[in-house]
Amino acid sequence: MKATIYDVAKEAGVSIATVSLVINGKGKISEERREEIRQIMVRMGYKPSMIATALTGKKTYAFGLLVPDISNPFFAEIARAVEDEGQRHGYSVFICSTDNKDEKARHYAALLQQKNVDGVIISTGMKELSVLNPLLQGGVPVALLAREFPSVAVPSVVVDDYAGGAAAAEHLISLGHSRLAVLAEQESISSSRERVRGFRQTAEAAGVFLEPLFVVSCGHKDGKDRAMELLQMKDRPTAIFCCNDLLAIGALRAAKEMGMRIPQDCSIIGFDDTVLASVTDPPLTTIAQPIEQMGQKAVQLLVRQIGQPGEEAERIVLPPSLTIRQSAAVPSNDSRYNHLDEKTSG
């Protein structure tokens, strides 16, 4: 039987009015007591009626999450972290995949407004920031996750993408690589730009310069084809830095289809450290993002903004880390590698 507000009040040992105050973020109730009542609501499966609360202008205890593609393991893990933390605070989450397309983001933003959500977490790329205007002008709290738009003053949670790119370059150069390539995401994606910038500047500081043809932008579905083009060049790179794990998996597939061994004939480094990184063949060396922590902090920032509108926007930057597995090693000059050079140059 579905739990009611009466059941929650009885379980918590408080009045119905107190539960209502917690639901609507009002009243002089300690945060500890509020959290206790929220946990009882979650445990009992109690959800305030969204229709009723929307009609009265009160909280719906729901927010939206815009991601590029829920089938991407990184965003699937982000969504799970956001959903878990949202539930801990008594919120339901609407997850919307935009494919990094402004028209889809605009559609979902309008739809979420119609549903009177309490806020929206943005974790998708945008070419036109005007997509956010209806939300911001309508007073809908917004938080950014794994994305940054410097001209928009809203709370944000990001990883230090520059440092992640720098760590990838340092690792490859320490192994002895000097012909480096990059598979990047779309130029409109701020995180990818920063990863490339960190990789390039760190490499140049060590005296290793990236050839223009060795820096390629593509979608994750094109990673294998673009990597194959790089590996078919006469003076091909000995290592490829990929700005996400899906691109790295595409590069692994390309190398294998060409008969190359990883890492002996080509080293590959990814970015994200999703669940897929540890099950590839070979397991993927990658730059790890603290995905669960990112999702938790984004929800916390949004909930705080919902409860205290007008508070100064906080920017949280979390450190990445290098996870060393088996897809990167010292470059090889064995006979098989030379044979591949002859075959591709002919």
C-alpha positions as a Python dict, from the first residue, in 0.01 Angstrom:
ca = {
    (1, 'M'): (0, 0, 0),
    (2, 'K'): (132, 344, -96),
    (3, 'A'): (267, 546, 198),
    (4, 'T'): (92, 872, 284),
    (5, 'I'): (200, 1187, 464),
    (6, 'Y'): (16, 1051, 769),
    (7, 'D'): (234, 738, 766),
    (8, 'V'): (552, 946, 746),
    (9, 'A'): (442, 1171, 1033),
    (10, 'K'): (357, 870, 1250),
    (11, 'E'): (691, 699, 1176),
    (12, 'A'): (887, 1019, 1247),
    (13, 'G'): (687, 1101, 1560),
    (14, 'V'): (596, 1447, 1432),
    (15, 'S'): (285, 1625, 1312),
    (16, 'I'): (164, 1628, 952),
    (17, 'A'): (238, 2000, 948),
    (18, 'T'): (605, 1932, 1030),
    (19, 'V'): (635, 1683, 742),
    (20, 'S'): (475, 1941, 513),
    (21, 'L'): (729, 2204, 625),
    (22, 'V'): (1015, 1963, 546),
    (23, 'I'): (867, 1889, 202),
    (24, 'N'): (844, 2259, 124),
    (25, 'G'): (1175, 2361, 281),
    (26, 'K'): (1015, 2586, 537),
    (27, 'G'): (990, 2619, 914),
    (28, 'K'): (1242, 2633, 1195),
    (29, 'I'): (1353, 2271, 1186),
    (30, 'S'): (1713, 2165, 1236),
    (31, 'E'): (1892, 2027, 931),
    (32, 'E'): (1958, 1706, 1121),
    (33, 'R'): (1585, 1657, 1187),
    (34, 'R'): (1496, 1750, 827),
    (35, 'E'): (1739, 1489, 698),
    (36, 'E'): (1594, 1229, 934),
    (37, 'I'): (1242, 1294, 804),
    (38, 'R'): (1364, 1291, 441),
    (39, 'Q'): (1524, 952, 499),
    (40, 'I'): (1198, 819, 641),
    (41, 'M'): (1017, 946, 330),
    (42, 'V'): (1270, 769, 108),
    (43, 'R'): (1258, 446, 309),
    (44, 'M'): (878, 438, 304),
    (45, 'G'): (863, 529, -64),
    (46, 'Y'): (658, 842, 4),
    (47, 'K'): (644, 1092, -281),
    (48, 'P'): (448, 1418, -255),
    (49, 'S'): (197, 1456, -538),
    (50, 'M'): (376, 1647, -812),
    (51, 'I'): (52, 1771, -963),
    (52, 'A'): (-82, 1895, -631),
    (53, 'T'): (239, 2069, -531),
    (54, 'A'): (282, 2226, -876),
    (55, 'L'): (-71, 2367, -864),
    (56, 'T'): (-3, 2528, -527),
    (57, 'G'): (331, 2667, -639),
    (58, 'K'): (519, 2449, -393),
    (59, 'K'): (812, 2215, -448),
    (60, 'T'): (764, 1914, -671),
    (61, 'Y'): (1072, 1743, -529),
    (62, 'A'): (1190, 1662, -879),
    (63, 'F'): (1468, 1802, -1094),
    (64, 'G'): (1602, 1744, -1444),
    (65, 'L'): (1940, 1616, -1562),
    (66, 'L'): (2050, 1697, -1918),
    (67, 'V'): (2324, 1470, -2055),
    (68, 'P'): (2450, 1421, -2412),
    (69, 'D'): (2384, 1046, -2430),
    (70, 'I'): (2278, 813, -2151),
    (71, 'S'): (2430, 520, -2346),
    (72, 'N'): (2776, 674, -2294),
    (73, 'P'): (2914, 491, -1986),
    (74, 'F'): (3049, 813, -1834),
    (75, 'F'): (2708, 981, -1840),
    (76, 'A'): (2535, 662, -1732),
    (77, 'E'): (2757, 660, -1424),
    (78, 'I'): (2701, 1034, -1374),
    (79, 'A'): (2324, 980, -1395),
    (80, 'R'): (2337, 700, -1139),
    (81, 'A'): (2537, 915, -897),
    (82, 'V'): (2295, 1207, -943),
    (83, 'E'): (1992, 983, -903),
    (84, 'D'): (2127, 821, -586),
    (85, 'E'): (2215, 1155, -426),
    (86, 'G'): (1886, 1308, -541),
    (87, 'Q'): (1694, 1024, -379),
    (88, 'R'): (1890, 1075, -58),
    (89, 'H'): (1749, 1429, -51),
    (90, 'G'): (1398, 1310, -141),
    (91, 'Y'): (1410, 1408, -510),
    (92, 'S'): (1312, 1224, -826),
    (93, 'V'): (1525, 1286, -1137),
    (94, 'F'): (1416, 1327, -1501),
    (95, 'I'): (1708, 1222, -1725),
    (96, 'C'): (1715, 1370, -2077),
    (97, 'S'): (1963, 1285, -2357),
    (98, 'T'): (2037, 1582, -2586),
    (99, 'D'): (2305, 1440, -2822),
    (100, 'N'): (2483, 1774, -2760),
    (101, 'K'): (2221, 1937, -2986),
    (102, 'D'): (2084, 2276, -2889),
    (103, 'E'): (1737, 2209, -3030),
    (104, 'K'): (1698, 1898, -2813),
    (105, 'A'): (1833, 2077, -2506),
    (106, 'R'): (1589, 2364, -2569),
    (107, 'H'): (1299, 2117, -2601),
    (108, 'Y'): (1384, 1940, -2277),
    (109, 'A'): (1441, 2265, -2090),
    (110, 'A'): (1089, 2379, -2188),
    (111, 'L'): (942, 2040, -2099),
    (112, 'L'): (1105, 2042, -1755),
    (113, 'Q'): (969, 2392, -1693),
    (114, 'Q'): (620, 2271, -1782),
    (115, 'K'): (659, 1998, -1521),
    (116, 'N'): (752, 2264, -1266),
    (117, 'V'): (1074, 2090, -1165),
    (118, 'D'): (1258, 2246, -873),
    (119, 'G'): (1585, 2274, -1069),
    (120, 'V'): (1798, 2142, -1355),
    (121, 'I'): (2149, 2000, -1368),
    (122, 'I'): (2318, 2067, -1704),
    (123, 'S'): (2581, 1813, -1813),
    (124, 'T'): (2560, 1859, -2188),
    (125, 'G'): (2746, 2071, -2441),
    (126, 'M'): (2577, 2376, -2597),
    (127, 'K'): (2671, 2598, -2888),
    (128, 'E'): (2419, 2869, -2797),
    (129, 'L'): (2387, 2961, -2431),
    (130, 'S'): (2050, 3119, -2510),
    (131, 'V'): (1918, 2765, -2456),
    (132, 'L'): (1950, 2833, -2083),
    (133, 'N'): (1774, 3171, -2089),
    (134, 'P'): (1417, 3042, -2033),
    (135, 'L'): (1533, 2849, -1726),
    (136, 'L'): (1737, 3136, -1582),
    (137, 'Q'): (1478, 3402, -1661),
    (138, 'G'): (1206, 3179, -1517),
    (139, 'G'): (1393, 3156, -1189),
    (140, 'V'): (1462, 2784, -1222),
    (141, 'P'): (1775, 2691, -1021),
    (142, 'V'): (2049, 2553, -1248),
    (143, 'A'): (2378, 2376, -1171),
    (144, 'L'): (2646, 2268, -1418),
    (145, 'L'): (2814, 1929, -1404),
    (146, 'A'): (3127, 1839, -1605),
    (147, 'R'): (3058, 2146, -1820),
    (148, 'E'): (3145, 2514, -1785),
    (149, 'F'): (2995, 2827, -1936),
    (150, 'P'): (3199, 3116, -1791),
    (151, 'S'): (2942, 3377, -1888),
    (152, 'V'): (2667, 3204, -1685),
    (153, 'A'): (2684, 3265, -1309),
    (154, 'V'): (2548, 2936, -1175),
    (155, 'P'): (2701, 2671, -945),
    (156, 'S'): (2924, 2417, -1116),
    (157, 'V'): (3117, 2098, -1049),
    (158, 'V'): (3402, 2007, -1282),
    (159, 'V'): (3716, 1800, -1284),
    (160, 'D'): (4044, 1980, -1355),
    (161, 'D'): (4046, 1886, -1724),
    (162, 'Y'): (4365, 2079, -1795),
    (163, 'A'): (4549, 1883, -1526),
    (164, 'G'): (4410, 1558, -1667),
    (165, 'G'): (4541, 1635, -2015),
    (166, 'A'): (4875, 1736, -1865),
    (167, 'A'): (4898, 1407, -1672),
    (168, 'A'): (4837, 1209, -1990),
    (169, 'A'): (5114, 1395, -2174),
    (170, 'E'): (5358, 1355, -1884),
    (171, 'H'): (5296, 981, -1870),
    (172, 'L'): (5345, 924, -2243),
    (173, 'I'): (5657, 1141, -2257),
    (174, 'S'): (5801, 962, -1952),
    (175, 'L'): (5764, 637, -2148),
    (176, 'G'): (5968, 785, -2433),
    (177, 'H'): (5698, 881, -2685),
    (178, 'S'): (5759, 1184, -2907),
    (179, 'R'): (5506, 1131, -3191),
    (180, 'L'): (5183, 1206, -3007),
    (181, 'A'): (4830, 1232, -3141),
    (182, 'V'): (4498, 1340, -2988),
    (183, 'L'): (4141, 1228, -3052),
    (184, 'A'): (3929, 1513, -2916),
    (185, 'E'): (3557, 1572, -2884),
    (186, 'Q'): (3369, 1859, -3048),
    (187, 'E'): (3526, 2203, -3013),
    (188, 'S'): (3208, 2329, -2842),
    (189, 'I'): (3268, 2097, -2545),
    (190, 'S'): (3464, 2293, -2284),
    (191, 'S'): (3604, 1988, -2103),
    (192, 'S'): (3759, 1850, -2423),
    (193, 'R'): (3915, 2187, -2509),
    (194, 'E'): (4081, 2202, -2169),
    (195, 'R'): (4211, 1844, -2194),
    (196, 'V'): (4369, 1915, -2531),
    (197, 'R'): (4515, 2242, -2403),
    (198, 'G'): (4669, 2073, -2101),
    (199, 'F'): (4808, 1790, -2314),
    (200, 'R'): (4952, 2022, -2580),
    (201, 'Q'): (5113, 2274, -2346),
    (202, 'T'): (5267, 2006, -2127),
    (203, 'A'): (5408, 1825, -2430),
    (204, 'E'): (5549, 2148, -2574),
    (205, 'A'): (5711, 2235, -2241),
    (206, 'A'): (5895, 1902, -2270),
    (207, 'G'): (6003, 1981, -2628),
    (208, 'V'): (5742, 1758, -2796),
    (209, 'F'): (5524, 1938, -3050),
    (210, 'L'): (5196, 1806, -3189),
    (211, 'E'): (5159, 1810, -3566),
    (212, 'P'): (4830, 1976, -3675),
    (213, 'L'): (4717, 1658, -3852),
    (214, 'F'): (4766, 1465, -3530),
    (215, 'V'): (4492, 1654, -3341),
    (216, 'V'): (4154, 1529, -3464),
    (217, 'S'): (3802, 1624, -3346),
    (218, 'C'): (3528, 1365, -3376),
    (219, 'G'): (3220, 1213, -3217),
    (220, 'H'): (3259, 896, -3011),
    (221, 'K'): (3100, 691, -3290),
    (222, 'D'): (3375, 809, -3529),
    (223, 'G'): (3667, 729, -3299),
    (224, 'K'): (3765, 405, -3469),
    (225, 'D'): (3765, 557, -3821),
    (226, 'R'): (3960, 867, -3719),
    (227, 'A'): (4215, 657, -3527),
    (228, 'M'): (4260, 430, -3829),
    (229, 'E'): (4336, 734, -4044),
    (230, 'L'): (4605, 840, -3796),
    (231, 'L'): (4757, 493, -3780),
    (232, 'Q'): (4769, 461, -4159),
    (233, 'M'): (4996, 765, -4194),
    (234, 'K'): (5356, 699, -4298),
    (235, 'D'): (5503, 868, -3989),
    (236, 'R'): (5217, 770, -3768),
    (237, 'P'): (5201, 851, -3396),
    (238, 'T'): (5338, 603, -3146),
    (239, 'A'): (5079, 708, -2888),
    (240, 'I'): (4724, 847, -2894),
    (241, 'F'): (4559, 1046, -2614),
    (242, 'C'): (4179, 1013, -2634),
    (243, 'C'): (3958, 1270, -2461),
    (244, 'N'): (3716, 1004, -2337),
    (245, 'D'): (3716, 628, -2289),
    (246, 'L'): (3477, 563, -2581),
    (247, 'L'): (3722, 729, -2821),
    (248, 'A'): (4002, 521, -2669),
    (249, 'I'): (3804, 201, -2723),
    (250, 'G'): (3755, 304, -3086),
    (251, 'A'): (4130, 356, -3119),
    (252, 'L'): (4194, 11, -2968),
    (253, 'R'): (3961, -147, -3224),
    (254, 'A'): (4129, 39, -3511),
    (255, 'A'): (4476, -74, -3407),
    (256, 'K'): (4366, -436, -3370),
    (257, 'E'): (4197, -439, -3711),
    (258, 'M'): (4527, -319, -3860),
    (259, 'G'): (4711, -607, -3694),
    (260, 'M'): (4888, -385, -3443),
    (261, 'R'): (4962, -487, -3087),
    (262, 'I'): (4868, -261, -2799),
    (263, 'P'): (5080, -122, -2635),
    (264, 'Q'): (5385, -258, -2820),
    (265, 'D'): (5303, -90, -3153),
    (266, 'C'): (5091, 198, -3026),
    (267, 'S'): (5008, 328, -2678),
    (268, 'I'): (4657, 453, -2604),
    (269, 'I'): (4535, 659, -2307),
    (270, 'G'): (4171, 739, -2237),
    (271, 'F'): (3988, 981, -2007),
    (272, 'D'): (3706, 911, -1756),
    (273, 'D'): (3791, 565, -1614),
    (274, 'T'): (3442, 426, -1670),
    (275, 'V'): (3357, 65, -1599),
    (276, 'L'): (3457, -25, -1957),
    (277, 'A'): (3819, 83, -1905),
    (278, 'S'): (3904, -221, -1692),
    (279, 'V'): (3746, -480, -1925),
    (280, 'T'): (3902, -381, -2259),
    (281, 'D'): (4180, -591, -2411),
    (282, 'P'): (4426, -476, -2294),
    (283, 'P'): (4282, -290, -1992),
    (284, 'L'): (4290, 83, -2057),
    (285, 'T'): (4532, 329, -1902),
    (286, 'T'): (4314, 635, -1846),
    (287, 'I'): (4266, 961, -1658),
    (288, 'A'): (4011, 892, -1386),
    (289, 'Q'): (3736, 1136, -1296),
    (290, 'P'): (3577, 1106, -948),
    (291, 'I'): (3239, 1043, -1111),
    (292, 'E'): (3038, 955, -800),
    (293, 'Q'): (3171, 1252, -608),
    (294, 'M'): (3097, 1485, -901),
    (295, 'G'): (2735, 1374, -915),
    (296, 'Q'): (2690, 1402, -540),
    (297, 'K'): (2831, 1753, -520),
    (298, 'A'): (2624, 1877, -816),
    (299, 'V'): (2305, 1762, -644),
    (300, 'Q'): (2414, 1920, -316),
    (301, 'L'): (2479, 2253, -490),
    (302, 'L'): (2141, 2240, -663),
    (303, 'V'): (1952, 2149, -345),
    (304, 'R'): (2125, 2432, -160),
    (305, 'Q'): (2032, 2673, -437),
    (306, 'I'): (1670, 2556, -429),
    (307, 'G'): (1657, 2613, -54),
    (308, 'Q'): (1852, 2939, -57),
    (309, 'P'): (1789, 3119, -388),
    (310, 'G'): (2021, 3407, -469),
    (311, 'E'): (2320, 3252, -293),
    (312, 'E'): (2655, 3318, -462),
    (313, 'A'): (2740, 3057, -725),
    (314, 'E'): (3004, 2812, -605),
    (315, 'R'): (3253, 2648, -841),
    (316, 'I'): (3393, 2313, -728),
    (317, 'V'): (3698, 2174, -909),
    (318, 'L'): (3791, 1813, -833),
    (319, 'P'): (4132, 1659, -915),
    (320, 'P'): (4169, 1382, -1175),
    (321, 'S'): (4413, 1094, -1133),
    (322, 'L'): (4612, 868, -1365),
    (323, 'T'): (4506, 503, -1361),
    (324, 'I'): (4785, 294, -1511),
    (325, 'R'): (4681, -33, -1671),
    (326, 'Q'): (4823, -206, -1980),
    (327, 'S'): (4744, 5, -2290),
    (328, 'A'): (5051, 234, -2269),
    (329, 'A'): (5417, 136, -2267),
    (330, 'V'): (5761, 224, -2403),
    (331, 'P'): (5746, 259, -2785),
    (332, 'S'): (5865, -46, -2977),
    (333, 'N'): (6098, -63, -3278),
    (334, 'D'): (6068, -437, -3336),
    (335, 'S'): (6050, -601, -3676),
    (336, 'R'): (5672, -629, -3672),
    (337, 'Y'): (5638, -253, -3623),
    (338, 'N'): (5880, -193, -3912),
    (339, 'H'): (5679, -432, -4127),
    (340, 'L'): (5363, -230, -4058),
    (341, 'D'): (5548, 86, -4159),
    (342, 'E'): (5636, -67, -4494),
    (343, 'K'): (5283, -196, -4552),
    (344, 'T'): (5108, 136, -4478),
    (345, 'S'): (5359, 348, -4671),
    (346, 'G'): (5314, 143, -4987),
}
